[in-house]
Amino acid sequence: MRSSGPKVYRLAFIAVTLSFALCSAQQVGQQQFARCATCHGLDGRGGEHAPNIATDPKAQALSDRDLMRIVRSGIPSAGMPEFGSSLDSSQIRAVVDYLRILQGQRKAAVVVSGDPADGRLLFFGSAGCSGCHAVNGEGGFLGADLSAYGGTHTPTEIREAIVDPNKNLDRRHGTVIAVTKTGQTFTGVLRNEDNFSLQMQTADGSFHFFDKAELARLEHPARSMMPSQYESKLGSKNLDDIVSYLVKSAAKDLDR
């Protein structure tokens, strides 16, 4: 009987090669998408200068060919520049593929260490993440819902967000401190704000509405309400477990 060893080795080699190719293409797309992130945001969900292209149904409905054409030629009437002179076809293809990952239409080829089961225990236990964040309907409400977070961010980005929550703060959903003319101080997360009023939510879940004319002081500190000592508190292994849990949870969420 002929040994199947060489064939098995060849198949294993091909699988590893494809895995590296997928990760490499994804990395190229993520790197080049940084140009788009300047206006559209790192998660593609929009900013002050450009619309949401990650979860907006109209953007999701565009074909890959249409998206590649837009990246290549831009939309001059909307102020979007063209990238055809600085990106070749393979790079534009990688950008569109990465956008599809942000849209949840394609799964990222990620390699992540850590034990997701242990990560879940930490998330809902001693790490205290669930006090503010929810995953698939379980947990708190003050922070962002992280159900799909692991599907739109790389393991490195997730880890950085945990150990350095003050990096890349979004002022629209950041910490706000409101001091009334009667001396009361409210600290919470900004929910809505315009030129005349604001809405915030404090840690106890209460919503507070303020007329800015009635405030003695209003501050937008350049810091997150999320603690910044998780790296020393948890250690590398526990951080890997939590990241692994968020990645796995997002994959399950996309399968629904």
SULSUL-V902205 format. One record per run of one state. SS is the DSSP state (H for helix, E for strand, - for the rest). FROM is the first residue (numbers start at 1). TO is the last residue. If there is no record, write none. Layout:
[[SS	FROM	TO] [SS	FROM	TO]]
//
This chain:
[[-	1	4] [H	5	40] [-	41	56] [H	57	61] [-	62	63] [H	64	73] [-	74	74] [E	75	75] [H	76	78] [-	79	79] [E	80	80] [-	81	88] [H	89	102] [-	103	115] [H	116	123] [-	124	128] [H	129	131] [-	132	133] [E	134	135] [-	136	137] [E	138	139] [-	140	148] [H	149	152] [-	153	154] [H	155	163] [-	164	170] [H	171	173] [-	174	174] [E	175	180] [-	181	184] [E	185	193] [-	194	196] [E	197	202] [-	203	206] [E	207	211] [H	212	214] [E	215	219] [-	220	229] [H	230	255] [-	256	256]]
//
